[in-house]
Amino acid sequence: MLKLMLSSAVIALAAAGSAMAQERIRISSDWGEVTADLADNEAARSLAQMLPLTIEMSDHLRQEKTGNLPSALPELARQRDFSVGTLGLWSSDHFVIYYRSGRLPAPGIIRLGQVTGDVSIFDRPGPVTIRVERAD
């Protein structure tokens, strides 16, 4: 019984520790501002080390805004599905903010995080300049 309780406590502490370590960023533009929680992976940690960033974003397929990072991020496992608010990496230096849900062709994206605010501010045609920085 004691062993089970100790195991449960270790799992709970590990979960709390990873949640506490999660980095939050702010993405702002002339259209508004949102916050996002970065994923717990090497690519997201590398992105956080680049901050603050200013990125010129273009609209792509009326589902996402895309722009180039100043340097490549680490290659990790990719996923093909995305949801509203997913932050991703298409190629090694191509940052994406999805404002609609969908499915991508192979090879998919590396997940960088999830917007916690109203990502619909980006749901309009045309380019936008964004500023990405650590949230307070």
Backbone torsions as a table, in degrees:
resi	resn	phi	psi	omega
1	MET	NA	-45.1	179.8
2	LEU	-62.3	-39.3	179.2
3	LYS	-62.1	-41.8	178.4
4	LEU	-63.7	-42.6	179.2
5	MET	-64.8	-42.5	178.3
6	LEU	-64.1	-41.4	178.2
7	SER	-62.1	-42.8	178.5
8	SER	-63.1	-40.4	179.8
9	ALA	-65.6	-40.8	179.3
10	VAL	-63.8	-43.7	179.0
11	ILE	-63.2	-43.7	179.5
12	ALA	-62.6	-42.6	178.8
13	LEU	-66.4	-38.8	178.6
14	ALA	-64.2	-41.8	178.7
15	ALA	-65.2	-42.6	179.4
16	ALA	-66.2	-39.2	179.5
17	GLY	-63.6	-41.6	180.0
18	SER	-70.4	-35.1	177.9
19	ALA	-67.9	-37.9	-179.5
20	MET	-69.9	-28.6	-177.2
21	ALA	-82.4	-9.3	-177.2
22	GLN	-63.7	131.2	-178.1
23	GLU	-91.3	136.9	177.6
24	ARG	-109.9	137.1	179.0
25	ILE	-121.7	162.0	175.8
26	ARG	-116.0	132.9	176.0
27	ILE	-117.5	115.5	-176.5
28	SER	-124.4	154.2	178.0
29	SER	-156.5	178.4	174.9
30	ASP	-64.7	-17.3	-178.9
31	TRP	-88.0	-12.0	-178.5
32	GLY	141.4	-169.5	-173.9
33	GLU	-140.4	142.1	174.3
34	VAL	-136.1	162.5	171.2
35	THR	-112.0	161.0	179.3
36	ALA	-147.7	149.1	173.7
37	ASP	-98.6	125.8	178.1
38	LEU	-75.1	148.1	177.2
39	ALA	-69.2	160.3	177.7
40	ASP	-93.1	74.8	176.7
41	ASN	-148.8	167.9	-175.0
42	GLU	-64.6	-35.6	179.3
43	ALA	-64.7	-44.5	179.1
44	ALA	-65.7	-39.3	177.1
45	ARG	-63.9	-38.5	177.1
46	SER	-65.7	-39.1	175.9
47	LEU	-61.1	-45.1	-179.2
48	ALA	-59.8	-34.4	179.5
49	GLN	-69.5	-21.4	179.2
50	MET	-81.4	-15.9	-171.7
51	LEU	-68.9	147.5	2.0
52	PRO	-80.8	153.5	-179.9
53	LEU	-132.0	148.4	167.9
54	THR	-117.2	126.8	-175.0
55	ILE	-128.7	129.8	172.8
56	GLU	-81.2	119.3	-176.3
57	MET	-111.2	141.3	175.6
58	SER	-114.2	154.6	175.8
59	ASP	-82.5	139.3	179.8
60	HIS	-132.7	119.0	175.5
61	LEU	58.7	19.7	-179.6
62	ARG	53.1	36.7	175.4
63	GLN	-137.0	-12.9	-172.4
64	GLU	-158.4	158.1	169.0
65	LYS	-110.0	136.8	-177.3
66	THR	-131.4	148.5	177.7
67	GLY	-161.7	162.5	-176.6
68	ASN	-91.1	136.9	173.8
69	LEU	-85.1	160.1	-179.7
70	PRO	-67.9	-22.0	176.9
71	SER	-154.3	166.2	-176.7
72	ALA	-70.8	151.0	173.4
73	LEU	-105.2	160.7	-179.2
74	PRO	-60.0	145.3	176.9
75	GLU	-81.0	129.1	179.5
76	LEU	-134.9	-178.8	175.5
77	ALA	-58.4	145.0	-177.3
78	ARG	-113.0	160.3	175.9
79	GLN	-130.6	153.9	-177.6
80	ARG	-99.9	-25.4	179.8
81	ASP	-89.4	146.4	174.9
82	PHE	-141.1	157.5	179.6
83	SER	-125.6	170.8	177.5
84	VAL	-55.5	125.7	177.7
85	GLY	93.5	-2.5	177.9
86	THR	-66.4	134.1	170.0
87	LEU	-101.2	132.6	-176.7
88	GLY	-142.8	176.8	178.7
89	LEU	-129.2	113.4	-178.1
90	TRP	-80.9	-64.1	171.3
91	SER	-105.4	-177.9	-171.2
92	SER	-60.6	-20.1	179.7
93	ASP	-133.3	22.9	-175.4
94	HIS	-112.5	100.7	-176.3
95	PHE	-80.9	137.5	-176.8
96	VAL	-132.6	136.7	170.3
97	ILE	-117.4	115.8	179.9
98	TYR	-90.5	127.8	175.4
99	TYR	-108.9	5.0	172.2
100	ARG	-136.8	165.4	176.9
101	SER	-95.2	157.5	177.7
102	GLY	174.4	-164.1	-179.3
103	ARG	-135.7	138.4	-176.9
104	LEU	-102.5	156.4	170.0
105	PRO	-71.7	164.8	175.6
106	ALA	-62.2	143.4	13.1
107	PRO	-91.4	-2.8	-178.8
108	GLY	88.3	-163.5	-176.4
109	ILE	-121.0	158.3	168.1
110	ILE	-91.8	125.7	-179.2
111	ARG	-76.2	126.0	179.6
112	LEU	-105.7	-20.8	-178.8
113	GLY	166.2	-169.6	-177.1
114	GLN	-141.9	126.8	176.4
115	VAL	-68.4	135.2	178.2
116	THR	-102.1	-11.5	178.8
117	GLY	-98.6	-166.4	-176.5
118	ASP	-85.2	92.5	-176.2
119	VAL	-69.1	-8.0	179.7
120	SER	-63.5	-12.0	175.8
121	ILE	-59.6	-23.3	179.8
122	PHE	-92.4	-3.9	-177.9
123	ASP	-81.8	68.8	175.2
124	ARG	-154.8	150.7	-178.4
125	PRO	-69.1	159.3	174.1
126	GLY	98.5	166.6	-179.1
127	PRO	-78.7	160.8	176.2
128	VAL	-151.3	144.2	174.2
129	THR	-96.8	129.1	179.0
130	ILE	-115.0	155.3	173.4
131	ARG	-117.7	127.0	-180.0
132	VAL	-116.5	124.7	-179.5
133	GLU	-148.7	165.9	176.4
134	ARG	-65.5	139.6	176.3
135	ALA	-81.5	148.6	178.9
136	ASP	-73.6	NA	NA
